[in-house]
Amino acid sequence: MFTHATTGGAVAKHRARPHRRRGSRPDLRLASVLVTLLLSACGSDTLILTGLDPDVDLSTAEIRIVSGATQDGEVGAPLASPLVVEVVDASGAGLASVQVQWTFSQGRAVGGGSGGQPTVMSTDAQGRSSVTWELGTTAGVQTAEAELVVPSSLSTASGAPGNNNGKKVGFEVRARAGSPTSIDVSPDAPSVTEDESIQLLAAVADAYGNPVEGTSLSWRSSDETVAVVQSTGMVQALTPGQAVVSASWRNVEGSTTVSVMPA
C-alpha cells in the first residue's frame, strides 16, 4: 500500500496490485483441475492427475525406464515391484506434473481403470511416474507401455496437440500359472481286460484354466484287488470289477472309473 497527497491536502491511499509473472497462465492450471474433477465425477475409467505447468516445453523431453522391467509374477495378481519411469528434459532434470499414459496388453494398473483401459498418471516432483501392474489371467508373456502425453494446451514439434507423441518405453514380463485348482483325469471311464494295463493322464489347471506344469501328483486306486496304479498313472488290471482311480495334489483331486473286464 502507498499514499500520495491530494490538492486539498487529504491523503489518498491506494493498494498496490500484485505483480503477475508473464507466462504463468493460472487460467490453464484452473481449467486443468476443473477438467480432472469433471472426469472423476462422470466415472471415467481413466485415472487422470493433471497440473502441468503450461510453460514446460515437452519437445525435447524424454521418457525412460527406472525400474520394474525384469520381473515375473502370477496371473491375476499384482507384480511384486512397481513399474517406474521418469520424464526428463534435455539436461536430464526430472519434469514434474507431466502426464504419462500406461497401457497393458493384459491386466490393469492397481487403482486405475478397468481391464483394457489406459491409465494416465502425472509425474511427481522428481519427474517419476509409477504403477503397480495387476497381471492378466493368461499365462505367458504380457507387455506394458508408458507413453508421454502432450496436453491439448501445448503444441510440440514431436507430436500433435492433445495426443500421445510417440515417446514411449515398454515393459515385458512373464506371467506364470497359479496354483492347481482342478485335475482332469483321462480317458473318461475306460474299460480294460484283466491282466492288461492302461495309461491314465492328468491335466492340471489353475483357477483361470492355465495348464500347471510339473505338479507332483499322488495316484490312488479305490480297490486294489481290481486294479492298481503306479506313480506315473499306469493302471494294471487284476480282476473283473470297477475301481475309481484318482490323482490328487493337496486338497485338489480328479478321478476316473476303470472297469476291468474278464479275459
C-alpha positions as CSV (number, residue, x, y, z in Angstrom):
1,M,0.0,0.0,0.0
2,F,1.2,3.5,-0.8
3,T,-0.1,7.1,-0.3
4,H,0.1,10.5,-2.0
5,A,-1.2,13.9,-1.1
6,T,-4.2,15.4,-3.0
7,T,-4.7,19.0,-4.0
8,G,-6.9,19.6,-0.9
9,G,-4.3,18.3,1.5
10,A,-6.0,15.0,2.1
11,V,-4.1,11.8,1.8
12,A,-5.4,9.2,-0.6
13,K,-4.5,5.5,-0.1
14,H,-4.0,3.0,-2.9
15,R,-3.5,-0.7,-2.6
16,A,-0.7,-2.0,-4.8
17,R,-1.7,-4.6,-7.3
18,P,0.2,-7.9,-7.0
19,H,2.7,-8.5,-9.9
20,R,1.7,-11.4,-12.1
21,R,4.6,-13.1,-13.8
22,R,4.1,-13.2,-17.6
23,G,3.6,-16.8,-18.9
24,S,2.3,-18.3,-15.6
25,R,-1.2,-18.7,-17.2
26,P,-3.1,-19.6,-14.0
27,D,-6.3,-19.9,-16.0
28,L,-4.9,-23.0,-17.7
29,R,-4.0,-24.5,-14.3
30,L,-7.5,-23.9,-13.0
31,A,-9.0,-25.3,-16.2
32,S,-6.9,-28.4,-15.9
33,V,-8.1,-29.0,-12.3
34,L,-11.7,-28.5,-13.3
35,V,-11.4,-31.0,-16.2
36,T,-10.0,-33.5,-13.8
37,L,-12.8,-33.1,-11.3
38,L,-15.4,-33.3,-14.1
39,L,-13.9,-36.6,-15.4
40,S,-13.9,-38.1,-11.9
41,A,-17.5,-37.1,-11.4
42,C,-18.5,-38.7,-14.6
43,G,-17.0,-42.0,-13.6
44,S,-14.2,-42.1,-16.2
45,D,-12.4,-45.4,-16.3
46,T,-9.1,-43.5,-16.9
47,L,-7.4,-42.0,-13.8
48,I,-6.1,-38.5,-14.7
49,L,-3.9,-36.4,-12.5
50,T,-3.1,-33.0,-14.1
51,G,-1.4,-29.7,-13.1
52,L,1.3,-29.4,-15.8
53,D,3.0,-26.0,-15.9
54,P,1.9,-24.7,-19.3
55,D,5.4,-23.1,-19.7
56,V,7.1,-26.6,-19.8
57,D,8.4,-27.5,-23.3
58,L,8.0,-31.2,-24.0
59,S,9.5,-31.1,-27.4
60,T,12.9,-32.2,-26.1
61,A,11.6,-34.3,-23.2
62,E,12.5,-38.0,-22.9
63,I,10.9,-40.9,-21.1
64,R,13.0,-43.7,-19.7
65,I,12.7,-46.8,-17.5
66,V,13.9,-46.6,-13.9
67,S,12.9,-50.0,-12.6
68,G,10.4,-52.9,-12.7
69,A,11.4,-54.2,-16.1
70,T,13.0,-57.5,-15.1
71,Q,10.4,-59.5,-13.1
72,D,7.7,-62.1,-13.4
73,G,4.6,-62.8,-11.5
74,E,1.5,-65.0,-11.1
75,V,-1.5,-64.5,-13.3
76,G,-4.3,-62.3,-11.9
77,A,-2.1,-60.9,-9.2
78,P,-0.1,-57.7,-8.7
79,L,3.6,-57.8,-9.5
80,A,5.9,-57.6,-6.5
81,S,7.6,-54.3,-7.6
82,P,6.0,-51.3,-9.4
83,L,6.9,-50.2,-12.9
84,V,8.7,-46.9,-12.7
85,V,9.6,-44.4,-15.4
86,E,10.9,-40.9,-15.4
87,V,10.4,-37.9,-17.8
88,V,13.4,-35.6,-18.1
89,D,14.3,-32.5,-20.1
90,A,17.3,-32.1,-22.4
91,S,19.6,-31.5,-19.4
92,G,18.4,-34.7,-17.7
93,A,16.4,-32.9,-15.0
94,G,13.1,-34.5,-14.0
95,L,9.9,-32.8,-15.2
96,A,7.1,-32.7,-12.6
97,S,3.4,-32.9,-13.3
98,V,3.8,-34.4,-16.8
99,Q,1.2,-36.9,-17.9
100,V,2.3,-40.4,-18.7
101,Q,-0.2,-42.9,-20.2
102,W,0.1,-46.5,-19.1
103,T,-1.4,-49.3,-21.3
104,F,-1.3,-53.0,-20.8
105,S,-1.7,-56.0,-23.1
106,Q,-3.4,-57.7,-20.2
107,G,-4.5,-56.7,-16.7
108,R,-4.5,-53.2,-15.4
109,A,-2.9,-50.7,-13.0
110,V,-3.9,-51.3,-9.4
111,G,-6.3,-48.4,-8.5
112,G,-6.6,-47.4,-12.2
113,G,-9.1,-48.1,-14.9
114,S,-10.8,-51.4,-15.6
115,G,-9.1,-54.0,-17.8
116,G,-8.1,-52.8,-21.3
117,Q,-8.5,-49.1,-20.3
118,P,-5.3,-46.9,-20.2
119,T,-4.3,-45.2,-17.0
120,V,-2.9,-41.7,-17.1
121,M,-0.7,-40.6,-14.2
122,S,1.2,-37.4,-13.5
123,T,4.9,-37.4,-12.7
124,D,6.0,-36.5,-9.2
125,A,8.4,-33.8,-8.1
126,Q,11.4,-35.9,-9.4
127,G,9.7,-36.5,-12.7
128,R,8.8,-40.1,-12.0
129,S,5.6,-42.0,-12.6
130,S,4.9,-45.5,-11.3
131,V,2.1,-48.0,-11.3
132,T,1.6,-51.4,-9.7
133,W,0.6,-53.9,-12.5
134,E,-2.1,-56.5,-11.8
135,L,-1.3,-59.1,-14.4
136,G,-3.9,-60.5,-16.7
137,T,-5.2,-64.1,-16.4
138,T,-3.5,-65.8,-19.3
139,A,-0.1,-67.3,-18.6
140,G,2.8,-66.3,-20.9
141,V,4.4,-63.0,-21.9
142,Q,2.5,-59.8,-21.1
143,T,3.5,-56.3,-22.1
144,A,3.0,-52.8,-20.8
145,E,3.9,-49.3,-22.3
146,A,4.4,-45.9,-20.7
147,E,4.0,-43.0,-23.1
148,L,4.5,-39.3,-22.7
149,V,1.2,-37.4,-23.3
150,V,1.1,-33.9,-24.8
151,P,-1.8,-31.9,-23.2
152,S,-4.2,-30.1,-25.5
153,S,-2.9,-26.7,-24.3
154,L,0.6,-27.4,-25.6
155,S,2.0,-28.0,-29.1
156,T,5.4,-29.6,-29.8
157,A,7.4,-30.4,-32.8
158,S,7.2,-34.1,-32.0
159,G,3.5,-34.6,-31.6
160,A,0.1,-33.1,-32.4
161,P,-1.6,-31.2,-29.6
162,G,-3.6,-33.3,-27.2
163,N,-2.2,-36.6,-28.4
164,N,0.5,-39.1,-27.4
165,N,3.7,-38.1,-29.2
166,G,5.3,-41.4,-29.8
167,K,7.8,-41.1,-26.9
168,K,7.3,-44.3,-25.0
169,V,9.1,-47.2,-23.3
170,G,8.0,-50.9,-23.0
171,F,8.0,-53.5,-20.3
172,E,7.8,-57.3,-20.8
173,V,7.1,-59.8,-18.0
174,R,6.2,-63.5,-17.9
175,A,3.0,-64.4,-16.2
176,R,3.2,-67.9,-14.7
177,A,0.2,-70.1,-13.9
178,G,-1.3,-70.1,-10.4
179,S,-1.7,-73.0,-8.0
180,P,-3.6,-76.0,-9.2
181,T,-7.4,-75.8,-8.7
182,S,-8.6,-78.6,-10.9
183,I,-7.3,-82.0,-12.2
184,D,-8.9,-83.8,-15.1
185,V,-8.1,-87.5,-15.4
186,S,-8.4,-89.2,-18.8
187,P,-9.6,-91.3,-20.6
188,D,-13.0,-91.0,-19.1
189,A,-14.4,-94.3,-17.7
190,P,-12.1,-96.6,-19.7
191,S,-12.5,-100.4,-19.9
192,V,-9.6,-102.8,-19.8
193,T,-9.3,-106.6,-19.9
194,E,-7.9,-108.2,-16.8
195,D,-4.1,-108.7,-16.8
196,E,-3.8,-105.7,-19.2
197,S,-2.7,-102.2,-18.4
198,I,-3.8,-98.7,-19.4
199,Q,-2.0,-95.3,-19.1
200,L,-4.1,-92.6,-17.4
201,L,-3.3,-88.9,-17.9
202,A,-3.9,-86.0,-15.6
203,A,-4.3,-82.4,-16.8
204,V,-3.7,-79.9,-14.0
205,A,-5.0,-76.3,-14.3
206,D,-5.2,-73.1,-12.2
207,A,-8.3,-71.1,-11.5
208,Y,-8.1,-69.4,-14.9
209,G,-7.7,-72.6,-16.9
210,N,-3.9,-72.2,-17.4
211,P,-2.0,-75.6,-17.5
212,V,0.2,-76.1,-14.4
213,E,3.3,-77.9,-15.4
214,G,5.5,-80.0,-13.1
215,T,2.9,-80.7,-10.4
216,S,3.7,-83.7,-8.3
217,L,0.6,-85.9,-8.1
218,S,-0.4,-88.7,-5.8
219,W,-2.2,-91.6,-7.5
220,R,-4.6,-94.0,-5.8
221,S,-7.0,-96.9,-6.6
222,S,-10.2,-97.3,-4.6
223,D,-9.9,-101.1,-4.9
224,E,-6.5,-102.6,-5.4
225,T,-7.9,-106.1,-5.8
226,V,-9.5,-104.9,-9.1
227,A,-6.7,-102.5,-10.3
228,V,-3.5,-100.9,-9.0
229,V,-2.0,-97.7,-10.2
230,Q,1.6,-96.6,-10.3
231,S,3.0,-93.1,-9.5
232,T,3.1,-92.5,-13.3
233,G,-0.6,-93.1,-13.7
234,M,-0.2,-96.5,-15.3
235,V,-3.0,-98.8,-14.3
236,Q,-2.7,-102.6,-14.1
237,A,-6.0,-104.5,-14.3
238,L,-6.1,-107.6,-11.9
239,T,-9.7,-109.0,-11.6
240,P,-13.1,-108.1,-13.1
241,G,-14.9,-105.3,-11.4
242,Q,-14.6,-101.5,-11.1
243,A,-12.1,-99.2,-9.3
244,V,-12.0,-95.4,-9.0
245,V,-8.5,-94.2,-9.8
246,S,-7.7,-90.7,-8.6
247,A,-4.9,-88.2,-8.9
248,S,-4.6,-85.5,-6.2
249,W,-2.5,-82.5,-5.2
250,R,-3.1,-81.3,-1.7
251,N,-6.9,-81.0,-1.5
252,V,-7.4,-80.9,-5.3
253,E,-8.4,-84.2,-6.9
254,G,-9.6,-85.7,-10.1
255,S,-10.7,-89.2,-10.9
256,T,-12.0,-91.7,-13.4
257,T,-13.7,-95.1,-13.0
258,V,-11.8,-98.0,-14.6
259,S,-13.8,-101.1,-15.5
260,V,-11.9,-104.4,-15.7
261,M,-13.5,-107.0,-18.0
262,P,-12.9,-110.8,-17.9
263,A,-10.3,-112.1,-20.2
